[in-house]
Amino acid sequence: MASVTHEDDVKETDVVDMRERKRRCTDVIFFFGLIAAWFCMTIVGFIVCGVIKDKSLPSGDPAKLSSPVDYLGHTCGYHSSVENKPYGYYMANTAVVCVKDCPSENDYTKFFCHYDLQSDVDGSYYKGYTYVETFSCMYKIKTKVFFNRCVPDTNVQNALNEAKKYASATNETLSDSSSYATSNDSMSWFNTFIADVCYLRGYIFGFGIGIATAVSFLYLYLLRIPGLLFTAIWSVIISIMVLLFVGSWLLWSLANTWSTDGVHGKNEIITMRVFAYFGIIMTVLYVCVIVVLRSRIQLAIGVVKQASRAMTAMPSVILLPIIQTFGVTCFLAVWVVYVFYLASSGEIVTETTTKAGISYSYRTYAYTKNSKYAFLYLLFCWFWTSEFIIAAGQLIIALSFASWYFTRDKSTVGNTNVIWAFRTTARYHLGTAAFGSLIIAIIKTIRAVLAYIERKAKKSGNKIAQYIICIISCCLWCLEKCMKFLNKHAYILTAIYAYSFCKACRRAFFLLLRNILRVAAVNMVASFLLMIGKLFAPVFTTFLCYLAVAYGAPQVGTTGIIAPLILCFVLAYWISGMFSEMFGMGIETILFSFIADEEMYKVEDRFAEAELMSTLQKTAQAHKASKAGTKVHQVHITASKESEGESTEAAKVQSQSGDLVF
């Protein structure tokens, strides 16, 4: 749809709360396009699953993907020579032979062998022990079926000892290598790890998810404490400046020491001095950047404080990633089934390769041209859907934070604000999310095609094609990053003004250009805070979990706490990362809301709170003062030039007058 008009609606500059603005649906055609893409994907899926018959696209059977491959490279149950043998039985060297059934009991007088030896061993079973030593046969032991494979369901060492007794009765011998190679240590460690995780699951998930969430909220709350954020940010900024200066001075001092010790060469001394000069230049540039951005950094600190207030006022926003994960999981549950059926629709081809004089057989799949196009289409659907879910989440966060900002009485804002944002996105702006995600999906699909072509070029050895594709891929990677950055800010303007995607992108681009220093300062401050938050929450949570497990939990039933603590850290890091992503989007939304507030309303009508307004006024006064100083300086220069010009003219006149007098 075209962008939203405001002829009968509340105007952009009317002083009203954002939730009272009238909205219209934006970019609906692209949401219908996404639904059509899902419908076509379903048709393709039904064809490859065999529900719909179509000769142009063969159906598949995912069992082929999990079926074992024997020592000849034949797929058990599918190749013509082993069509009635769907299970794989392992030799001592882990080679596979296809069998009709997996043995359910130990029988050391019966063997599964290579196909050309099976009849010989069946006639004289004692020969089987000889072939076991050459890994051509294996006695039958109790197994269970796992993905069409006969997996030992008994103690293999005890089975070997029993087999040795039967072999000795026939004057044959079996070595210790005549059994399955097992890694008892690794299996023991894995078993103890699972046991410890099961025993301490309450601590792991309680701290890794529950406490980590509380600690993340606590971190955001601490950012609101007066002076804390200011002290932390400026301490880091000054520390970096001091480190750059001290590092440069130390390099210069070391170069002077080397120049007199008679040990180090001239090149080493010059290298040290070059790095010292480079450090001094970087220090000067860093100081200049900080001087230019000092007022913007103060504004960034104010914006971060407002974002932390907004997020603590709407704690239910933390549920959004869970909803997104659920949506992705539902889509994947169907999409993966289609992909498995499509992957198994190819013709199995056995390839043979030789390395170090040893021949290996392996299987590959040959696909039709239509199957390859179907793969590409399913990949495109995955890119579009996953990016759509991310975009919808960004819109909901932007609406939540923007509506908090554009509300007069912020004490009335709570979890209902998130529900309103969810409803508004679903009702009006899913088309915008579909449009923005479509662009990213197209770029990703092109990159995937280029990666496929690059792999083909490597096999052919065409270096020129590889270089060209590599350059194009790098350009597309940069384009994808730029579009994601622009999309995120376009969604914010859609949340504030109810713009369509194209109009929001255009406005966002020029808004970023007009406020590039503000955006740079906010991103610098936000990146630092998000990095600290992503580390603080998991480290502190893991430390609390350690105290609880080491000094509070009963130690009976556990063999170690390191692995559970690592799992707790991973969960806590995931939670803190989720907070960081949402908080980062919230900071960008508050910044754009502040800029929109500044551009739309008069000072007395603005929605910014007193603290942020004070920062704005200081920034504006400094900006005006710098402009006034520049103008005064220009006036002085102009006046001096004019006076110089007048003096020159007077001198000329006087000279000419003198000539006349004489």
C-alpha positions as CSV (number, residue, x, y, z in Angstrom):
1,M,0.0,0.0,0.0
2,A,1.0,3.6,-0.3
3,S,2.2,5.5,2.7
4,V,-0.2,6.6,5.3
5,T,-2.1,9.8,4.6
6,H,-3.2,12.2,7.4
7,E,-6.0,14.1,5.7
8,D,-8.7,13.0,8.2
9,D,-6.3,11.8,10.9
10,V,-4.6,13.5,13.7
11,K,-1.7,15.5,12.3
12,E,1.9,14.6,13.0
13,T,2.4,17.9,14.9
14,D,-0.7,17.7,17.0
15,V,0.1,17.4,20.7
16,V,-1.4,14.0,21.5
17,D,-0.2,10.8,23.0
18,M,1.1,8.3,20.4
19,R,-1.5,5.6,21.3
20,E,-4.3,8.1,20.3
21,R,-3.0,8.5,16.8
22,K,-5.1,7.0,14.0
23,R,-3.3,4.5,11.8
24,R,-3.8,2.8,8.5
25,C,-2.4,-0.5,7.1
26,T,1.0,-0.2,5.5
27,D,2.4,-2.3,2.6
28,V,-0.4,-4.9,2.8
29,I,0.5,-6.3,-0.6
30,F,3.8,-7.6,0.7
31,F,2.1,-9.5,3.6
32,F,-0.2,-11.1,1.1
33,G,2.9,-11.9,-0.9
34,L,4.4,-13.7,2.1
35,I,1.2,-15.7,2.6
36,A,1.3,-16.6,-1.1
37,A,5.0,-17.7,-0.7
38,W,3.9,-20.0,2.3
39,F,1.1,-21.4,0.2
40,C,3.5,-22.2,-2.7
41,M,6.0,-23.7,-0.3
42,T,3.2,-26.0,1.0
43,I,2.4,-27.1,-2.5
44,V,6.1,-27.9,-3.1
45,G,6.2,-29.7,0.2
46,F,3.2,-31.8,-0.5
47,I,4.7,-32.8,-3.9
48,V,8.0,-34.0,-2.4
49,C,6.2,-35.7,0.4
50,G,4.1,-37.7,-2.1
51,V,0.8,-36.2,-1.1
52,I,0.4,-34.6,-4.5
53,K,1.8,-36.5,-7.5
54,D,3.8,-34.5,-10.0
55,K,6.2,-36.0,-12.6
56,S,8.2,-32.8,-12.8
57,L,9.3,-33.1,-9.1
58,P,10.1,-36.5,-7.7
59,S,9.0,-37.4,-4.1
60,G,11.5,-38.4,-1.5
61,D,11.9,-40.8,1.5
62,P,13.8,-39.4,4.5
63,A,14.6,-42.9,5.6
64,K,17.2,-43.0,2.9
65,L,19.1,-40.2,4.5
66,S,19.4,-42.1,7.8
67,S,19.9,-45.6,6.3
68,P,23.3,-47.1,6.9
69,V,25.8,-47.6,4.0
70,D,27.7,-50.9,3.8
71,Y,31.4,-51.4,3.1
72,L,30.6,-51.4,-0.7
73,G,28.9,-48.0,-0.6
74,H,25.4,-49.5,-1.0
75,T,22.5,-48.1,1.0
76,C,20.9,-50.8,3.1
77,G,17.3,-51.4,2.1
78,Y,17.5,-49.3,-1.1
79,H,20.3,-50.7,-3.3
80,S,19.2,-53.6,-5.5
81,S,21.7,-56.0,-4.0
82,V,20.6,-55.3,-0.4
83,E,17.0,-54.3,-1.0
84,N,15.7,-56.8,1.6
85,K,18.3,-56.0,4.2
86,P,17.4,-52.6,5.8
87,Y,19.6,-52.8,8.9
88,G,23.4,-52.2,9.3
89,Y,25.5,-54.4,11.5
90,Y,29.0,-53.3,12.5
91,M,32.3,-55.1,12.0
92,A,35.1,-54.6,14.6
93,N,36.6,-51.8,12.5
94,T,33.1,-50.1,12.3
95,A,32.6,-51.2,8.6
96,V,28.9,-52.1,7.9
97,V,27.2,-55.1,6.4
98,C,23.5,-55.0,5.6
99,V,21.3,-57.6,7.4
100,K,17.7,-58.5,7.5
101,D,17.3,-58.3,11.3
102,C,19.4,-57.2,14.2
103,P,20.3,-60.0,16.7
104,S,18.4,-59.9,19.9
105,E,20.7,-62.4,21.8
106,N,24.4,-63.2,22.0
107,D,25.4,-66.1,19.7
108,Y,29.1,-66.6,19.3
109,T,28.8,-69.4,16.8
110,K,27.0,-67.4,14.2
111,F,28.4,-64.5,12.2
112,F,27.6,-61.6,9.9
113,C,30.3,-61.4,7.2
114,H,31.2,-59.7,4.0
115,Y,28.8,-61.0,1.4
116,D,31.3,-63.1,-0.5
117,L,32.3,-64.9,2.7
118,Q,28.9,-65.4,4.3
119,S,28.1,-68.8,2.7
120,D,31.6,-70.1,3.5
121,V,31.3,-69.2,7.2
122,D,27.7,-70.5,7.4
123,G,29.0,-73.9,6.3
124,S,32.0,-73.9,8.8
125,Y,31.3,-71.4,11.6
126,Y,34.8,-71.8,13.1
127,K,36.2,-70.0,10.0
128,G,34.4,-67.0,11.3
129,Y,36.9,-66.4,14.1
130,T,39.7,-66.2,11.5
131,Y,37.7,-63.6,9.5
132,V,36.9,-61.6,12.6
133,E,40.7,-61.0,13.0
134,T,40.7,-59.5,9.4
135,F,37.6,-57.5,10.1
136,S,35.6,-59.4,7.5
137,C,33.2,-61.0,9.9
138,M,31.7,-60.3,13.3
139,Y,30.0,-62.7,15.8
140,K,26.4,-61.9,16.7
141,I,25.9,-60.0,19.9
142,K,22.7,-58.6,21.5
143,T,21.8,-55.3,19.8
144,K,19.0,-52.7,19.6
145,V,17.8,-50.9,16.6
146,F,18.7,-47.2,16.4
147,F,18.1,-45.4,13.0
148,N,18.2,-48.7,11.2
149,R,21.6,-49.6,12.8
150,C,22.3,-52.5,15.1
151,V,23.8,-50.9,18.2
152,P,25.3,-53.2,20.9
153,D,23.0,-53.6,23.8
154,T,25.4,-55.5,26.0
155,N,28.9,-55.1,27.5
156,V,31.2,-55.6,24.5
157,Q,34.2,-56.5,26.7
158,N,32.3,-59.4,28.3
159,A,31.1,-60.4,24.8
160,L,34.7,-60.5,23.6
161,N,35.7,-62.6,26.6
162,E,33.0,-65.1,25.9
163,A,33.8,-65.2,22.2
164,K,37.5,-66.0,23.1
165,K,36.3,-69.1,25.0
166,Y,34.3,-70.3,21.9
167,A,37.3,-69.6,19.7
168,S,39.7,-71.5,21.9
169,A,37.4,-74.5,21.8
170,T,37.9,-74.6,18.0
171,N,41.7,-74.0,18.3
172,E,41.2,-70.3,17.1
173,T,42.3,-67.2,18.9
174,L,40.8,-63.7,19.1
175,S,42.9,-60.6,19.9
176,D,41.6,-57.6,21.9
177,S,41.2,-55.7,18.7
178,S,38.4,-58.2,17.7
179,S,35.8,-56.1,19.4
180,Y,34.2,-52.7,18.9
181,A,36.5,-49.7,19.5
182,T,35.1,-47.9,22.4
183,S,36.1,-44.8,24.3
184,N,35.3,-45.6,27.9
185,D,36.8,-42.4,29.2
186,S,34.7,-40.2,26.9
187,M,31.6,-42.2,27.5
188,S,32.2,-42.1,31.2
189,W,32.6,-38.3,31.1
190,F,29.5,-38.0,29.0
191,N,27.5,-40.2,31.4
192,T,28.7,-38.3,34.5
193,F,27.9,-35.0,32.7
194,I,24.3,-36.1,32.0
195,A,24.0,-37.4,35.5
196,D,25.2,-34.1,37.1
197,V,23.0,-32.0,34.8
198,C,20.0,-34.1,35.7
199,Y,20.8,-33.9,39.4
200,L,21.4,-30.2,39.4
201,R,18.8,-29.2,36.8
202,G,16.9,-27.1,39.3
203,Y,20.0,-25.0,40.0
204,I,21.1,-24.8,36.4
205,F,17.7,-23.6,35.0
206,G,16.8,-21.7,38.1
207,F,19.9,-19.6,38.0
208,G,20.6,-19.7,34.3
209,I,17.2,-18.5,33.3
210,G,15.4,-17.1,36.4
211,I,18.2,-15.4,38.3
212,A,19.8,-14.3,35.0
213,T,16.6,-12.5,34.1
214,A,16.5,-10.8,37.5
215,V,20.1,-9.8,37.3
216,S,19.6,-8.4,33.8
217,F,16.7,-6.3,35.0
218,L,18.8,-5.2,38.0
219,Y,21.5,-4.1,35.7
220,L,19.1,-1.9,33.7
221,Y,17.7,-0.5,36.9
222,L,21.2,0.4,38.1
223,L,21.7,2.5,35.0
224,R,19.0,4.9,36.3
225,I,21.0,5.8,39.4
226,P,22.1,9.4,39.2
227,G,25.8,9.8,38.5
228,L,26.5,6.1,38.0
229,L,26.2,6.0,34.2
230,F,28.0,9.3,33.9
231,T,30.9,8.1,36.0
232,A,31.2,4.7,34.2
233,I,31.1,6.2,30.7
234,W,33.6,9.0,31.3
235,S,35.9,6.8,33.3
236,V,36.2,4.4,30.3
237,I,36.6,7.3,27.9
238,I,39.4,8.9,30.0
239,S,41.0,5.5,30.6
240,I,41.3,4.8,26.9
241,M,42.9,8.2,26.4
242,V,45.4,7.6,29.2
243,L,46.2,4.1,27.9
244,L,46.8,5.4,24.4
245,F,49.1,8.2,25.7
246,V,51.0,6.0,28.2
247,G,51.4,3.2,25.6
248,S,52.8,5.7,23.1
249,W,55.2,7.1,25.7
250,L,56.4,3.7,26.7
251,L,57.1,2.7,23.1
252,W,59.1,5.9,22.6
253,S,61.0,5.4,25.8
254,L,61.8,1.8,24.8
255,A,63.0,2.9,21.4
256,N,65.4,5.3,23.1
257,T,66.6,2.6,25.4
258,W,67.2,0.2,22.5
259,S,69.2,2.9,20.6
260,T,71.9,2.9,23.3
261,D,72.0,-0.7,24.4
262,G,74.0,-1.9,21.3
263,V,71.9,-5.0,21.1
264,H,68.9,-4.1,18.9
265,G,69.2,-3.2,15.2
266,K,68.3,0.0,13.5
267,N,65.2,-1.4,11.9
268,E,63.8,-2.6,15.2
269,I,64.3,0.9,16.7
270,I,62.7,2.6,13.7
271,T,59.7,0.2,14.0
272,M,59.2,1.1,17.6
273,R,59.3,4.8,16.9
274,V,56.9,4.4,14.0
275,F,54.4,2.7,16.4
276,A,55.1,5.4,19.0
277,Y,54.3,8.2,16.4
278,F,51.2,6.2,15.4
279,G,50.1,6.0,19.0
280,I,50.6,9.7,19.5
281,I,48.6,10.5,16.4
282,M,45.8,8.2,17.5
283,T,45.7,9.8,20.9
284,V,45.4,13.3,19.4
285,L,42.6,12.1,17.0
286,Y,40.8,10.4,19.9
287,V,41.0,13.6,22.0
288,C,39.6,15.6,19.1
289,V,36.8,13.2,18.5
290,I,35.8,13.3,22.2
291,V,35.9,17.1,22.3
292,V,33.6,17.2,19.3
293,L,31.3,14.5,20.7
294,R,31.3,15.6,24.4
295,S,27.9,17.2,24.3
296,R,26.5,14.3,22.3
297,I,27.9,11.8,24.8
298,Q,25.9,13.6,27.5
299,L,22.8,13.3,25.3
300,A,23.6,9.6,24.7
301,I,23.8,9.0,28.5
302,G,20.4,10.7,28.9
303,V,18.9,8.5,26.1
304,V,20.2,5.3,27.7
305,K,18.7,6.3,31.1
306,Q,15.3,6.9,29.4
307,A,15.6,3.5,27.6
308,S,16.4,1.7,30.9
309,R,13.4,3.4,32.6
310,A,11.1,2.3,29.7
311,M,12.3,-1.3,29.8
312,T,11.9,-1.6,33.6
313,A,8.4,-0.1,33.2
314,M,7.4,-2.8,30.7
315,P,9.0,-6.0,32.0
316,S,6.7,-8.2,29.8
317,V,8.7,-7.2,26.7
318,I,11.1,-9.9,27.8
319,L,8.6,-12.5,26.6
320,L,8.8,-11.3,23.0
321,P,11.9,-13.4,22.1
322,I,10.2,-16.4,23.5
323,I,7.2,-15.7,21.3
324,Q,9.6,-15.2,18.3
325,T,11.4,-18.5,19.1
326,F,8.0,-20.3,19.2
327,G,7.1,-18.9,15.8
328,V,10.4,-19.9,14.3
329,T,10.1,-23.4,15.8
330,C,6.6,-23.8,14.4
331,F,7.8,-22.8,10.9
332,L,10.9,-25.0,11.1
333,A,8.8,-28.0,12.2
334,V,7.1,-28.0,8.8
335,W,10.0,-26.6,6.7
336,V,12.5,-29.2,7.9
337,V,10.2,-32.0,7.0
338,Y,9.9,-30.6,3.4
339,V,13.7,-30.2,3.2
340,F,14.3,-33.8,4.4
341,Y,11.9,-35.2,1.8
342,L,13.4,-33.0,-0.9
343,A,16.9,-34.0,0.1
344,S,16.0,-37.7,-0.2
345,S,14.4,-37.3,-3.6
346,G,17.7,-37.5,-5.4
347,E,19.2,-40.6,-7.0
348,I,21.8,-42.3,-4.9
349,V,25.2,-42.4,-6.6
350,T,28.2,-44.4,-5.2
351,E,31.5,-42.6,-5.6
352,T,34.9,-44.1,-4.9
353,T,38.1,-42.1,-4.0
354,T,41.6,-43.2,-3.1
355,K,43.7,-41.6,-0.4
356,A,47.1,-42.9,0.7
357,G,46.6,-46.0,-1.4
358,I,43.3,-46.8,0.3
359,S,40.0,-46.8,-1.6
360,Y,36.9,-45.4,0.1
361,S,33.3,-45.6,-1.1
362,Y,30.7,-43.0,-0.3
363,R,27.3,-42.0,-1.5
364,T,26.1,-38.8,-3.0
365,Y,22.8,-37.7,-4.4
366,A,22.1,-36.6,-7.9
367,Y,19.2,-34.1,-8.2
368,T,17.1,-33.0,-11.1
369,K,17.1,-29.3,-12.2
370,N,13.6,-28.8,-10.7
371,S,14.7,-30.3,-7.4
372,K,17.5,-27.8,-7.3
373,Y,15.1,-24.9,-8.0
374,A,12.8,-26.3,-5.2
375,F,15.8,-26.3,-2.8
376,L,16.5,-22.6,-3.7
377,Y,12.8,-21.7,-3.2
378,L,12.6,-23.4,0.2
379,L,15.8,-21.6,1.2
380,F,14.3,-18.3,0.1
381,C,11.1,-19.0,2.2
382,W,13.3,-19.7,5.2
383,F,15.2,-16.4,4.8
384,W,12.0,-14.4,4.3
385,T,10.1,-16.0,7.2
386,S,12.9,-15.8,9.7
387,E,13.7,-12.2,8.8
388,F,10.0,-11.4,8.9
389,I,9.7,-12.7,12.5
390,I,12.7,-10.6,13.5
391,A,11.3,-7.5,11.8
392,A,7.9,-8.0,13.5
393,G,9.7,-8.2,16.8
394,Q,11.6,-5.0,16.1
395,L,8.4,-3.2,15.2
396,I,6.7,-4.4,18.5
397,I,9.7,-3.2,20.5
398,A,9.8,0.2,18.7
399,L,6.1,0.7,19.2
400,S,6.4,-0.2,22.9
401,F,9.3,2.2,23.6
402,A,8.0,5.0,21.3
403,S,4.5,4.9,22.9
404,W,6.2,5.0,26.4
405,Y,8.1,8.1,25.3
406,F,5.1,9.9,23.7
407,T,3.0,9.4,26.8
408,R,2.6,12.4,29.2
409,D,2.0,10.5,32.4
410,K,4.6,7.7,32.2
411,S,3.4,6.2,35.5
412,T,0.4,4.9,33.6
413,V,2.5,2.9,31.2
414,G,3.0,-0.8,31.9
415,N,2.7,-4.3,30.4
416,T,-0.5,-3.3,28.7
417,N,1.6,-1.1,26.5
418,V,3.4,-4.2,25.1
419,I,0.0,-5.8,24.4
420,W,-1.1,-2.7,22.5
421,A,2.2,-2.7,20.5
422,F,1.6,-6.3,19.6
423,R,-2.0,-5.7,18.5
424,T,-1.0,-2.6,16.5
425,T,1.8,-4.4,14.7
426,A,-0.5,-7.3,13.8
427,R,-3.3,-5.1,12.6
428,Y,-1.5,-2.4,10.7
429,H,2.2,-3.0,10.0
430,L,2.9,-6.7,9.2
431,G,3.1,-5.6,5.6
432,T,6.0,-3.3,6.4
433,A,7.8,-6.1,8.3
434,A,7.2,-8.3,5.2
435,F,8.6,-5.7,2.8
436,G,11.7,-5.0,4.8
437,S,12.4,-8.7,5.4
438,L,11.8,-9.5,1.7
439,I,14.8,-7.2,0.8
440,I,17.1,-9.0,3.2
441,A,15.8,-12.4,2.1
442,I,16.6,-11.6,-1.6
443,I,20.1,-10.4,-0.7
444,K,20.7,-13.6,1.4
445,T,19.4,-15.8,-1.4
446,I,21.7,-14.2,-4.0
447,R,24.6,-14.7,-1.5
448,A,23.7,-18.4,-1.2
449,V,23.6,-18.8,-5.0
450,L,27.0,-17.1,-5.3
451,A,28.4,-19.4,-2.6
452,Y,27.2,-22.4,-4.6
453,I,28.8,-21.0,-7.8
454,E,32.0,-20.3,-5.9
455,R,32.2,-23.9,-4.8
456,K,31.8,-25.0,-8.4
457,A,34.5,-22.6,-9.5
458,K,36.9,-24.0,-6.9
459,K,36.4,-27.5,-8.2
460,S,37.0,-26.3,-11.8
461,G,40.1,-24.3,-10.7
462,N,38.9,-21.0,-12.3
463,K,40.8,-18.4,-10.2
464,I,39.4,-15.4,-12.0
465,A,35.8,-16.5,-11.4
466,Q,36.6,-17.1,-7.8
467,Y,38.0,-13.6,-7.3
468,I,35.1,-12.0,-9.1
469,I,32.5,-14.0,-7.0
470,C,34.5,-13.2,-3.8
471,I,34.3,-9.4,-4.6
472,I,30.6,-9.6,-5.3
473,S,29.9,-11.6,-2.2
474,C,31.8,-9.0,-0.1
475,C,29.7,-6.2,-1.6
476,L,26.5,-8.1,-0.9
477,W,27.6,-8.7,2.7
478,C,28.1,-5.0,3.1
479,L,24.8,-4.3,1.4
480,E,23.0,-6.7,3.8
481,K,24.5,-5.1,6.9
482,C,23.6,-1.6,5.6
483,M,20.0,-2.6,4.8
484,K,19.5,-4.3,8.2
485,F,20.7,-1.0,9.8
486,L,18.4,1.1,7.7
487,N,15.5,-1.3,8.1
488,K,15.8,-1.1,11.9
489,H,15.5,2.7,11.8
490,A,12.7,2.6,9.2
491,Y,10.7,0.4,11.5
492,I,11.2,3.0,14.3
493,L,9.8,5.7,12.0
494,T,6.9,3.4,11.1
495,A,6.2,3.0,14.8
496,I,6.2,6.7,15.4
497,Y,4.6,8.1,12.2
498,A,2.8,5.0,10.8
499,Y,4.8,5.5,7.5
500,S,5.0,2.8,4.9
501,F,8.4,1.1,4.4
502,C,9.7,3.1,1.5
503,K,8.8,6.5,3.0
504,A,10.2,5.4,6.4
505,C,13.5,4.3,4.7
506,R,13.8,7.6,3.0
507,R,13.0,9.6,6.1
508,A,15.3,7.4,8.2
509,F,18.2,7.9,5.8
510,F,18.0,11.7,5.9
511,L,17.3,11.7,9.6
512,L,20.5,9.7,10.2
513,L,22.4,12.1,8.0
514,R,21.1,15.2,9.9
515,N,21.9,13.6,13.3
516,I,25.0,11.6,12.4
517,L,27.0,12.8,15.4
518,R,24.2,12.1,17.9
519,V,23.7,8.6,16.4
520,A,27.5,7.9,16.6
521,A,27.7,9.0,20.2
522,V,24.6,7.0,21.2
523,N,25.9,3.9,19.5
524,M,29.3,4.3,21.1
525,V,27.8,4.6,24.6
526,A,25.2,1.8,23.9
527,S,27.8,-0.6,22.6
528,F,29.9,-0.3,25.7
529,L,26.9,-0.7,28.0
530,L,25.5,-3.7,26.1
531,M,28.9,-5.4,26.1
532,I,29.2,-4.9,29.9
533,G,25.6,-6.1,30.4
534,K,26.2,-9.3,28.3
535,L,29.2,-10.1,30.5
536,F,28.0,-8.9,33.9
537,A,24.8,-11.0,34.0
538,P,26.2,-14.4,33.1
539,V,29.4,-14.0,35.2
540,F,27.4,-12.8,38.3
541,T,24.8,-15.5,37.8
542,T,27.3,-18.3,37.4
543,F,29.1,-17.1,40.6
544,L,25.8,-17.2,42.5
545,C,25.1,-20.7,41.1
546,Y,28.5,-21.8,42.2
547,L,27.9,-20.6,45.8
548,A,24.5,-22.3,45.9
549,V,25.8,-25.6,44.5
550,A,29.2,-25.7,46.4
551,Y,27.8,-24.7,49.8
552,G,24.1,-25.2,49.6
553,A,23.3,-28.3,47.5
554,P,23.9,-31.8,48.9
555,Q,27.0,-33.3,47.2
556,V,25.7,-36.9,47.2
557,G,24.9,-37.9,43.7
558,T,27.2,-35.5,41.9
559,T,30.7,-36.1,40.6
560,G,31.6,-32.5,39.6
561,I,30.1,-29.1,39.2
562,I,32.2,-27.6,36.4
563,A,30.0,-28.8,33.5
564,P,26.7,-27.7,35.1
565,L,28.2,-24.3,35.8
566,I,29.3,-24.0,32.2
567,L,25.7,-24.9,31.1
568,C,24.4,-22.3,33.6
569,F,26.8,-19.7,32.1
570,V,25.6,-20.5,28.5
571,L,21.9,-20.1,29.5
572,A,22.6,-16.9,31.4
573,Y,24.6,-15.5,28.4
574,W,21.7,-16.3,26.1
575,I,19.3,-14.4,28.4
576,S,21.6,-11.4,28.7
577,G,22.1,-11.4,24.9
578,M,18.3,-11.3,24.5
579,F,18.1,-8.4,26.9
580,S,20.9,-6.6,25.1
581,E,19.2,-7.0,21.7
582,M,15.9,-5.6,23.0
583,F,17.6,-2.8,25.0
584,G,19.7,-1.8,22.0
585,M,16.5,-1.5,19.9
586,G,14.9,0.4,22.7
587,I,17.8,2.9,22.9
588,E,17.6,3.5,19.1
589,T,13.8,4.0,19.4
590,I,14.2,6.5,22.3
591,L,16.8,8.4,20.3
592,F,14.6,8.7,17.2
593,S,11.6,9.5,19.4
594,F,13.7,12.3,21.0
595,I,14.7,13.7,17.6
596,A,11.1,13.5,16.3
597,D,9.9,15.2,19.5
598,E,12.5,17.9,18.9
599,E,11.6,18.4,15.2
600,M,7.8,18.2,15.6
601,Y,6.9,20.2,18.7
602,K,7.6,23.5,20.4
603,V,9.7,23.4,23.6
604,E,6.7,23.7,25.9
605,D,4.8,20.9,24.1
606,R,7.6,18.3,24.0
607,F,7.3,14.9,25.6
608,A,10.9,14.6,26.8
609,E,11.3,14.5,30.6
610,A,13.0,17.2,32.6
611,E,16.4,15.5,32.7
612,L,16.5,14.9,29.0
613,M,15.2,18.3,28.2
614,S,18.0,19.8,30.4
615,T,20.6,17.9,28.4
616,L,18.9,19.0,25.1
617,Q,19.0,22.7,26.2
618,K,22.7,22.5,27.1
619,T,23.5,20.8,23.8
620,A,21.5,23.4,21.9
621,Q,23.1,26.3,23.8
622,A,26.6,25.0,23.1
623,H,25.7,24.5,19.5
624,K,24.4,28.0,19.1
625,A,27.4,29.5,21.0
626,S,29.7,27.7,18.6
627,K,27.8,29.0,15.6
628,A,27.7,32.5,17.1
629,G,31.4,32.4,17.7
630,T,32.0,31.4,14.1
631,K,29.8,34.2,12.8
632,V,31.6,36.8,15.0
633,H,34.9,35.5,13.8
634,Q,33.7,35.8,10.2
635,V,32.4,39.4,10.8
636,H,35.8,40.4,12.3
637,I,37.6,39.0,9.3
638,T,35.3,40.7,6.9
639,A,35.6,44.0,8.7
640,S,39.4,43.9,8.7
641,K,39.4,43.1,5.0
642,E,37.1,46.0,4.3
643,S,39.2,48.4,6.4
644,E,42.3,47.2,4.6
645,G,40.5,47.8,1.3
646,E,39.5,51.3,2.4
647,S,43.0,52.1,3.5
648,T,44.4,50.9,0.1
649,E,41.9,53.0,-1.8
650,A,42.7,56.0,0.4
651,A,46.4,55.5,-0.3
652,K,45.7,55.3,-4.0
653,V,43.6,58.5,-3.9
654,Q,46.2,60.3,-1.9
655,S,49.0,59.2,-4.2
656,Q,47.0,60.3,-7.2
657,S,46.2,63.6,-5.5
658,G,49.9,64.1,-4.8
659,D,50.7,63.5,-8.4
660,L,48.2,66.2,-9.3
661,V,49.6,68.6,-6.8
662,F,53.1,68.2,-8.1
